[in-house]
């Protein structure tokens, strides 16, 4: 009755969760760590490894935020679904029906 698009909210939540997982799966440090073997004795490799750690940390924070927004969206969809069902039930109790459904 409230016409909230709960299915779309659930789809959005699933997409956000997927994005969070995809970002979380990115492995930056392994590639940066391989520079030590490729360039032995080079001072730049340590800076690259540290940068790799920082970049991967940033990716992990973005992934966590995507999962957080996904969880909030799922919770909102569930709340809207409950609210919509409760509202419809209470309107039916007092014999109120949407226009065009009689």
N, C-alpha and C positions, 0 to 999 in steps of 0.2 A: 504494500500500500504506500510506503514511503518512496518507492521507486529508486532506491539506492541500488546501484549496479554492483552487487556483491560478487558476482562471477568475475567482473573486470578487476575488482580489488584483489581477489584471490589470484588471478592471473598475474597482476602486477607483483604481488608478494612472491610468487614463484619465480618470476623473471629476476627480481632483486636478489633472491636467495641464490639463483644460478650465477648471477654476476659476481656475487660475493665469493662463491666457491671457485669460479674461474680465476678471479684475481688472487685468491688464496693459493691456488695451485701454481702460480708463477714463481719460478725458482731463480732468483737473481744471484744469490750468493754462490751457488755452485759454479756458474759461469765465471764470475769474478775470481773465485778461488783457483780456477784453472790457469789464470794468468801467471801465477807463481811458477808453475811448471813450464809454461811457454816462454817466460822471460826471467830466467833465474838471475838473481842478483840485481834486478832492476828495482829502483826505489818506487817507481810509479805503481807497481803491483800492490803495495800496501795501501796506497791511497785508493786504488780501484776496489780493493777488497772492503775497505771501510765504506766507500760510497755504495758498494753493493749491499752491505748490511743496512745502511740508512734507507736505500731505495726499497729493499724488501720489507723493512719495518713500516715504511709509509704504505706500501701495498697492503700489508696485513691490517693496518688501521683502516684503510678504505674498505677492505673486504669485511671487516668487523662492522663498519658503519652500514654497509649494504645489508648485511644479515640483520642488523638492528632495525633498520627501516622496514625490512621484510616482515619481521616479527610484529612490529607495530601495525603494519598494514593488515596482516592476518588477524590480529586482535581487533582492529577496527571493523573488518569485514564480519567477524563473528558477532561483535556487539551490534552492528547494524542489522544483521540477520535476526538476532534475538529481539532487538527493538522492533523491527518490522513485523515479525511474527506476533509479538506481544501486542503491538498496536492493532493489528488486524483482528486478533482474538478479542480484544476488548471492544472494538467497534462492532464486531459480530454479536457480542453479548447484548449490546443495546440496539441491535438490528439496523446498523448503519452499513450500507453497501456502497461501493464506488459507483459513480454514474456510469450507466451503460451495462451494468451487470445484473439487473433485476430480471 
